[in-house]
């Protein structure tokens, strides 16, 4: 074969390989998520007086795109409907108050999948449940505070997050005191509930990530009657603030 032609073929092969490699590597630091939408239909006495409840929507993620089958299977198992809220499609069909099951992908790169699920019900009081997952795409496991942050700094981090909670509680107490529709007894009850709130190390496991920083999630679990005065429970810290506390070899090491 002509030496020049052989060199040309060799150069082309090297170029194609170089172009293909970054794409393949990049694909492994995130997953492919396809939504699966299912309509749940109901009939019978339970929906006769509420025709709007004859149909409800379930949307859940189909996850693929990782070459490691064991890791992919672990992620898929974590994100099944049964594992998220301990409900199945058949249970949704039987529950006339069920309205919707859905999810939102918050982050999906740098070997991290951040996803939030919601389910909504109607009844004497409407209710919305949420469940958040931050998953390490290298091993398929849910990320905990001890995985991401230096163990010796967890008490310090809890103090920083609790400080932001206390600042929010101060503002909520002002709103409570200015509420002219509530009596003194009701205001005292809300004050007492807010006073009990405190964030410790055990609450640090619930956090969300973005390219800018970490948001710790806290659910006060107030009863429906005073949920309007429940803290929002989202406390953001930039990576610049948290750099000294991030494990270099942990799942957030890329941001250190």
C-alpha positions as CSV (number, residue, x, y, z in Angstrom):
1,X,0.0,0.0,0.0
2,X,1.1,3.5,-0.7
3,X,3.0,4.8,2.4
4,X,1.3,8.1,2.2
5,X,-2.2,6.5,2.1
6,X,-1.2,4.3,5.0
7,X,-0.2,7.3,7.0
8,X,-3.4,9.1,6.1
9,X,-5.5,6.1,7.3
10,X,-3.5,5.9,10.6
11,X,-3.9,9.6,11.2
12,X,-7.7,9.4,10.6
13,X,-8.0,6.5,13.0
14,X,-6.2,8.3,15.8
15,X,-8.3,11.4,15.2
16,X,-11.6,9.5,15.4
17,X,-10.4,7.7,18.6
18,X,-9.5,11.0,20.2
19,X,-12.9,12.5,19.3
20,X,-14.8,9.5,20.6
21,X,-13.0,9.1,23.9
22,X,-14.1,12.3,25.7
23,X,-17.8,11.7,24.7
24,X,-17.6,8.2,26.2
25,X,-16.0,9.4,29.3
26,X,-18.4,12.2,29.7
27,X,-21.3,9.9,29.4
28,X,-20.2,8.0,32.4
29,X,-20.3,10.9,34.8
30,X,-24.1,11.2,34.4
31,X,-27.0,9.0,33.6
32,X,-29.7,9.1,31.0
33,X,-33.1,9.6,32.4
34,X,-36.3,9.0,30.4
35,X,-39.7,9.8,31.9
36,X,-42.3,7.1,31.9
37,X,-45.9,8.5,32.2
38,X,-48.8,6.3,33.3
39,X,-52.4,7.4,33.6
40,X,-54.3,5.8,36.5
41,X,-58.0,5.4,36.0
42,X,-60.6,4.8,38.7
43,X,-64.3,4.0,38.8
44,X,-66.9,3.1,41.3
45,X,-68.6,4.7,44.3
46,X,-65.4,6.3,45.6
47,X,-65.2,8.6,42.6
48,X,-68.9,9.0,41.7
49,X,-69.2,12.3,43.6
50,X,-65.7,13.5,42.6
51,X,-65.5,13.0,38.8
52,X,-62.1,14.9,38.8
53,X,-60.6,11.9,40.7
54,X,-61.3,9.4,37.9
55,X,-57.9,10.0,36.5
56,X,-54.5,10.6,38.2
57,X,-51.0,10.8,36.7
58,X,-47.9,8.9,37.6
59,X,-44.6,10.0,36.1
60,X,-41.4,8.2,37.1
61,X,-37.8,8.0,35.8
62,X,-36.3,5.2,33.7
63,X,-32.5,5.3,34.4
64,X,-29.9,4.0,32.0
65,X,-26.5,5.0,30.5
66,X,-23.9,3.4,32.9
67,X,-21.6,0.7,31.7
68,X,-21.4,-0.8,35.2
69,X,-24.5,-3.0,35.4
70,X,-24.3,-3.5,39.2
71,X,-24.1,0.2,39.9
72,X,-26.9,1.0,37.4
73,X,-29.1,-1.7,39.0
74,X,-28.5,-0.3,42.5
75,X,-29.6,3.2,41.3
76,X,-32.7,1.8,39.6
77,X,-33.7,-0.1,42.7
78,X,-33.3,3.0,44.8
79,X,-35.6,5.0,42.6
80,X,-38.5,2.6,42.2
81,X,-41.9,3.9,43.3
82,X,-42.1,1.3,46.0
83,X,-38.8,2.4,47.5
84,X,-39.5,6.1,47.3
85,X,-42.9,6.4,49.0
86,X,-43.7,2.7,49.6
87,X,-46.6,2.9,47.2
88,X,-47.4,0.9,44.0
89,X,-49.5,1.6,40.9
90,X,-52.2,-0.7,42.2
91,X,-52.3,1.2,45.5
92,X,-52.6,4.5,43.6
93,X,-55.6,3.1,41.7
94,X,-57.4,2.1,44.9
95,X,-56.8,5.4,46.6
96,X,-59.4,7.9,45.3
97,X,-57.5,10.8,47.0
98,X,-54.3,10.2,45.0
99,X,-53.7,13.0,42.5
100,X,-50.1,12.8,41.2
101,X,-46.7,11.2,41.5
102,X,-43.8,13.1,39.8
103,X,-40.1,13.8,40.0
104,X,-37.6,16.5,39.2
105,X,-33.9,16.1,38.3
106,X,-32.0,18.8,40.1
107,X,-28.5,17.8,39.0
108,X,-27.0,15.1,36.8
109,X,-23.3,15.4,36.2
110,X,-19.9,15.1,37.9
111,X,-20.9,11.6,39.0
112,X,-23.8,12.9,41.0
113,X,-27.5,12.5,40.5
114,X,-29.8,14.8,42.6
115,X,-33.5,14.0,42.2
116,X,-36.6,14.9,44.1
117,X,-39.9,13.0,44.1
118,X,-43.3,14.3,45.0
119,X,-46.7,12.7,45.5
120,X,-49.9,14.6,46.0
121,X,-53.2,13.6,47.7
122,X,-56.6,15.2,48.2
123,X,-58.8,14.7,51.2
124,X,-59.9,16.7,54.3
125,X,-56.6,18.5,53.8
126,X,-54.5,18.4,50.6
127,X,-51.1,16.9,51.2
128,X,-47.9,16.8,49.3
129,X,-45.0,14.5,50.2
130,X,-41.5,14.9,49.0
131,X,-38.5,12.5,49.0
132,X,-35.0,13.6,47.9
133,X,-32.1,11.5,46.8
134,X,-28.5,12.4,46.1
135,X,-26.8,9.4,44.5
136,X,-23.1,8.8,43.9
137,X,-22.9,7.5,40.3
138,X,-19.6,5.8,40.9
139,X,-21.1,3.3,43.3
140,X,-24.8,3.8,43.1
141,X,-25.2,4.6,46.8
142,X,-27.1,7.5,48.4
143,X,-24.6,10.1,49.5
144,X,-24.6,10.9,53.3
145,X,-22.9,13.8,55.1
146,X,-20.1,11.5,56.3
147,X,-19.3,10.5,52.7
148,X,-19.0,14.1,51.5
149,X,-17.6,16.1,54.5
150,X,-14.7,15.6,56.8
151,X,-15.9,13.6,59.8
152,X,-14.4,15.9,62.4
153,X,-16.2,18.9,60.9
154,X,-19.8,17.6,61.1
155,X,-20.6,19.3,64.4
156,X,-19.3,22.6,63.0
157,X,-21.4,22.2,59.9
158,X,-24.5,21.4,62.0
159,X,-23.9,24.6,63.9
160,X,-23.6,26.7,60.7
161,X,-26.9,25.2,59.3
162,X,-28.7,25.6,62.7
163,X,-27.6,29.3,62.7
164,X,-29.5,29.8,59.5
165,X,-32.5,27.9,60.8
166,X,-32.6,30.2,63.9
167,X,-32.4,33.3,61.7
168,X,-35.5,32.0,59.7
169,X,-37.3,31.2,63.0
170,X,-36.8,34.8,64.2
171,X,-38.5,36.1,61.0
172,X,-41.3,33.6,61.3
173,X,-41.9,34.7,64.9
174,X,-42.3,38.2,63.7
175,X,-44.9,37.1,61.1
176,X,-46.7,35.1,63.8
177,X,-46.9,38.0,66.2
178,X,-48.2,40.3,63.4
179,X,-50.9,37.9,62.4
180,X,-54.1,39.5,63.5
181,X,-56.3,36.5,62.6
182,X,-54.7,34.3,65.3
183,X,-55.4,34.5,69.1
184,X,-52.8,34.6,71.9
185,X,-53.1,30.9,72.5
186,X,-52.5,30.0,68.9
187,X,-49.5,32.4,68.7
188,X,-48.0,30.9,71.8
189,X,-48.4,27.4,70.3
190,X,-46.6,28.4,67.2
191,X,-43.9,30.1,69.2
192,X,-43.3,26.9,71.2
193,X,-43.2,24.7,68.1
194,X,-40.6,27.0,66.5
195,X,-38.5,27.1,69.6
196,X,-38.1,23.4,69.6
197,X,-36.5,23.3,66.2
198,X,-32.8,22.5,66.1
199,X,-30.5,21.1,63.5
200,X,-28.0,18.5,64.6
201,X,-25.5,16.2,62.8
202,X,-28.3,13.7,62.1
203,X,-30.1,16.2,60.0
204,X,-27.1,16.8,57.7
205,X,-27.7,13.7,55.6
206,X,-30.4,15.6,53.6
207,X,-28.7,17.9,51.2
208,X,-28.9,18.9,47.5
209,X,-26.1,20.0,45.2
210,X,-25.6,22.4,42.3
211,X,-22.7,23.8,40.5
212,X,-22.7,26.7,43.0
213,X,-23.0,25.0,46.3
214,X,-24.8,22.8,48.8
215,X,-28.4,23.3,50.1
216,X,-29.3,21.5,53.3
217,X,-32.9,20.3,53.5
218,X,-34.9,20.3,56.8
219,X,-38.5,19.3,57.3
220,X,-39.9,20.6,60.6
221,X,-43.0,18.3,60.3
222,X,-45.5,20.8,61.6
223,X,-49.2,19.8,61.7
224,X,-51.3,21.0,58.9
225,X,-53.0,23.7,61.0
226,X,-49.7,25.7,61.3
227,X,-47.8,24.5,58.2
228,X,-47.9,28.0,56.7
229,X,-45.5,29.0,59.5
230,X,-43.2,26.1,59.1
231,X,-39.6,27.0,58.1
232,X,-38.9,26.7,54.4
233,X,-36.0,24.5,55.5
234,X,-33.5,25.2,52.6
235,X,-30.1,26.5,53.7
236,X,-27.6,27.2,51.0
237,X,-23.8,27.4,51.4
238,X,-21.4,28.1,48.5
239,X,-18.5,25.7,47.9
240,X,-16.1,28.5,48.7
241,X,-17.6,28.6,52.2
242,X,-17.5,24.8,52.6
243,X,-14.2,24.1,50.9
244,X,-12.3,23.4,54.2
245,X,-15.0,20.8,55.2
246,X,-15.3,18.9,51.9
247,X,-13.6,15.5,51.7
248,X,-11.0,15.7,48.9
249,X,-11.6,12.1,47.8
250,X,-15.4,12.2,48.5
251,X,-18.3,12.7,46.1
252,X,-18.0,16.5,46.4
253,X,-14.2,16.5,45.9
254,X,-14.6,17.9,42.4
255,X,-15.9,21.1,43.9
256,X,-13.1,21.5,46.5
